[in-house]
Amino acid sequence: MDPSRISLRPFKLSDVDDFLKWASDDRVTRYLRWSSINSREEALTYLEKVAIHHPWRRSICLDDHSIGYISISPESGDDRCRARLGYALAAEFWGQGIATIALKMAVSSVFKELAGLVRVHAVVEVENKGSQRVLEKAGFLKEGLLRKYGVHLHFFIYINRAILEFQHEETLPSIASSHPGRQQRSVLGTCEDGESKVKQDLDPKFVLFRTLIPGI
């Protein structure tokens, strides 16, 4: 696939027909937090009420036709330094490297566009091997396992590899000391006074890959 054909841009109402083609496919929406959209009216409502007004949701476009989406959703308040990644791609384009290219493009720009953002993570079902491969090819690292995160489902959590460039063990004490008395939290571990304390399960397969200090 020629990368020059792939672009990210905000959604438009005129995307409705292209959007409906992939948003109505149960294969595409299987692991999403929203169900398949089955009518043009539903598609228009979703674009107008959700996609267009999202703080950072982009259409993955091939020759400017919508074939998927990427969203990066920042937390609020003191947690605005981190954001959650979501994405989907039309099934007919799976296996062509498009999602990997799109994710790299998104991560490259989002840290410039969202002030104060230092962490992007994705949560993916353990059985969703395809999405895990995409994340790893796009530079994400598996950070840990979230047990029963979706009632009876287990999820892996991935972080973007790029932020580890700013995380060096020798810098941790100085970072912690700049927030006296404050306990720094990560998803599956804690960091107090600059020392990582990683929670581990008895099963060595399920070990947190890395803790992060928010605010670096």
C-alpha positions as semicolon CSV with decimal commas, in nm:
position;residue;x (nm);y (nm);z (nm)
1;M;0,000;0,000;0,000
2;D;0,133;0,342;-0,100
3;P;0,138;0,546;0,225
4;S;0,071;0,866;0,030
5;R;-0,284;0,743;-0,033
6;I;-0,356;0,724;0,339
7;S;-0,455;1,030;0,539
8;L;-0,622;1,127;0,865
9;R;-0,875;1,408;0,885
10;P;-1,181;1,508;1,090
11;F;-1,507;1,343;0,995
12;K;-1,762;1,525;0,780
13;L;-2,132;1,460;0,729
14;S;-2,052;1,386;0,366
15;D;-1,865;1,076;0,488
16;V;-2,195;0,912;0,576
17;D;-2,210;0,657;0,293
18;D;-1,846;0,551;0,323
19;F;-1,882;0,540;0,702
20;L;-2,191;0,321;0,684
21;K;-2,014;0,066;0,466
22;W;-1,771;-0,032;0,741
23;A;-1,962;0,077;1,052
24;S;-2,241;-0,169;0,965
25;D;-2,001;-0,465;0,948
26;D;-2,014;-0,683;1,261
27;R;-1,658;-0,799;1,193
28;V;-1,538;-0,440;1,226
29;T;-1,744;-0,350;1,535
30;R;-1,694;-0,679;1,719
31;Y;-1,438;-0,538;1,961
32;L;-1,562;-0,179;1,966
33;R;-1,750;-0,009;2,246
34;W;-2,034;0,072;2,008
35;S;-2,256;-0,160;1,806
36;S;-2,292;-0,185;1,430
37;I;-2,478;0,103;1,268
38;N;-2,746;-0,028;1,036
39;S;-2,908;0,271;0,866
40;R;-2,808;0,593;0,699
41;E;-3,005;0,787;0,960
42;E;-2,812;0,620;1,242
43;A;-2,488;0,692;1,063
44;L;-2,571;1,061;1,022
45;T;-2,667;1,089;1,388
46;Y;-2,346;0,922;1,499
47;L;-2,132;1,145;1,280
48;E;-2,309;1,459;1,393
49;K;-2,340;1,382;1,765
50;V;-2,026;1,179;1,831
51;A;-1,758;1,167;1,564
52;I;-1,747;1,531;1,457
53;H;-1,755;1,671;1,811
54;H;-1,503;1,431;1,961
55;P;-1,187;1,610;2,087
56;W;-0,962;1,394;1,867
57;R;-1,135;1,149;1,634
58;R;-1,008;1,116;1,280
59;S;-1,130;0,933;0,975
60;I;-0,876;0,696;0,827
61;C;-0,900;0,779;0,459
62;L;-0,782;0,603;0,146
63;D;-0,783;0,850;-0,142
64;D;-0,997;1,071;0,088
65;H;-1,267;0,802;0,133
66;S;-1,339;0,701;0,492
67;I;-1,235;0,341;0,560
68;G;-1,201;0,353;0,938
69;Y;-1,134;0,574;1,236
70;I;-0,884;0,653;1,509
71;S;-0,982;0,825;1,833
72;I;-0,758;0,948;2,110
73;S;-0,958;1,040;2,418
74;P;-0,781;1,240;2,689
75;E;-0,882;1,205;3,052
76;S;-0,994;1,515;3,239
77;G;-0,858;1,723;3,524
78;D;-0,533;1,603;3,678
79;D;-0,542;1,296;3,453
80;R;-0,540;1,489;3,125
81;C;-0,177;1,384;3,076
82;R;-0,297;1,045;2,948
83;A;-0,534;0,936;2,674
84;R;-0,693;0,618;2,547
85;L;-0,661;0,505;2,188
86;G;-0,934;0,338;1,984
87;Y;-0,950;0,246;1,618
88;A;-1,120;0,033;1,354
89;L;-1,064;-0,039;0,986
90;A;-1,293;-0,170;0,713
91;A;-1,248;-0,548;0,687
92;E;-1,163;-0,537;0,317
93;F;-0,844;-0,345;0,403
94;W;-0,719;-0,570;0,682
95;G;-0,371;-0,711;0,642
96;Q;-0,241;-0,433;0,416
97;G;-0,055;-0,230;0,677
98;I;-0,304;0,058;0,666
99;A;-0,393;0,051;1,035
100;T;-0,026;0,048;1,132
101;I;0,048;0,349;0,911
102;A;-0,256;0,535;1,044
103;L;-0,163;0,470;1,407
104;K;0,190;0,598;1,351
105;M;0,049;0,911;1,188
106;A;-0,193;0,967;1,476
107;V;0,066;0,928;1,750
108;S;0,308;1,151;1,563
109;S;0,062;1,439;1,561
110;V;-0,144;1,398;1,877
111;F;0,139;1,483;2,117
112;K;0,180;1,811;1,932
113;E;-0,191;1,888;1,919
114;L;-0,300;1,799;2,274
115;A;-0,115;2,012;2,528
116;G;0,019;1,829;2,831
117;L;-0,030;1,480;2,688
118;V;0,250;1,238;2,780
119;R;0,089;0,895;2,756
120;V;-0,131;0,718;2,501
121;H;-0,251;0,367;2,578
122;A;-0,479;0,112;2,416
123;V;-0,683;-0,163;2,581
124;V;-0,736;-0,471;2,366
125;E;-0,909;-0,802;2,434
126;V;-0,671;-1,091;2,487
127;E;-0,827;-1,286;2,200
128;N;-0,796;-0,995;1,955
129;K;-0,460;-1,102;1,816
130;G;-0,489;-0,892;1,500
131;S;-0,519;-0,567;1,693
132;Q;-0,228;-0,665;1,916
133;R;-0,008;-0,714;1,609
134;V;-0,111;-0,376;1,472
135;L;-0,025;-0,202;1,799
136;E;0,313;-0,371;1,822
137;K;0,400;-0,282;1,462
138;A;0,298;0,077;1,533
139;G;0,545;0,100;1,820
140;F;0,333;0,008;2,122
141;L;0,450;-0,215;2,406
142;K;0,237;-0,458;2,602
143;E;0,231;-0,314;2,954
144;G;0,014;-0,560;3,142
145;L;-0,303;-0,765;3,175
146;L;-0,632;-0,625;3,304
147;R;-0,831;-0,914;3,446
148;K;-1,210;-0,898;3,417
149;Y;-1,177;-0,542;3,292
150;G;-1,488;-0,603;3,082
151;V;-1,692;-0,806;3,337
152;H;-1,578;-1,154;3,229
153;L;-1,321;-1,044;2,971
154;H;-0,948;-1,002;3,006
155;F;-0,768;-0,721;2,823
156;F;-0,405;-0,640;2,750
157;I;-0,300;-0,279;2,790
158;Y;-0,046;-0,132;2,547
159;I;0,154;0,189;2,574
160;N;0,331;0,382;2,304
161;R;0,700;0,300;2,288
162;A;0,797;0,660;2,214
163;I;0,718;0,783;2,563
164;L;0,975;0,545;2,708
165;E;1,241;0,766;2,550
166;F;1,156;1,017;2,821
167;Q;1,155;0,758;3,101
168;H;1,502;0,681;3,232
169;E;1,554;0,515;3,566
170;E;1,807;0,774;3,679
171;T;1,551;1,053;3,634
172;L;1,279;0,898;3,848
173;P;1,394;1,029;4,189
174;S;1,415;1,388;4,068
175;I;1,072;1,362;3,908
176;A;0,916;1,223;4,224
177;S;1,086;1,487;4,440
178;S;0,928;1,759;4,229
179;H;0,590;1,637;4,359
180;P;0,660;1,599;4,736
181;G;0,415;1,381;4,920
182;R;0,240;1,280;4,601
183;Q;0,197;0,916;4,509
184;Q;0,239;0,861;4,138
185;R;0,008;0,596;3,994
186;S;0,022;0,375;3,688
187;V;-0,237;0,136;3,554
188;L;-0,106;-0,182;3,713
189;G;0,171;-0,059;3,938
190;T;0,264;0,223;4,169
191;C;0,564;0,446;4,191
192;E;0,649;0,608;4,523
193;D;0,954;0,823;4,593
194;G;1,089;0,742;4,249
195;E;1,099;0,362;4,283
196;S;0,878;0,143;4,067
197;K;0,682;-0,121;4,253
198;V;0,543;-0,360;3,996
199;K;0,247;-0,577;4,083
200;Q;0,302;-0,929;3,958
201;D;0,075;-1,231;3,938
202;L;0,185;-1,577;4,044
203;D;0,171;-1,671;3,678
204;P;0,488;-1,520;3,522
205;K;0,309;-1,476;3,190
206;F;0,118;-1,187;3,343
207;V;0,379;-0,936;3,451
208;L;0,348;-0,563;3,406
209;F;0,593;-0,462;3,135
210;R;0,653;-0,110;3,261
211;T;0,515;0,145;3,503
212;L;0,497;0,508;3,400
213;I;0,503;0,824;3,602
214;P;0,229;1,060;3,475
215;G;0,349;1,409;3,410
216;I;0,690;1,342;3,257
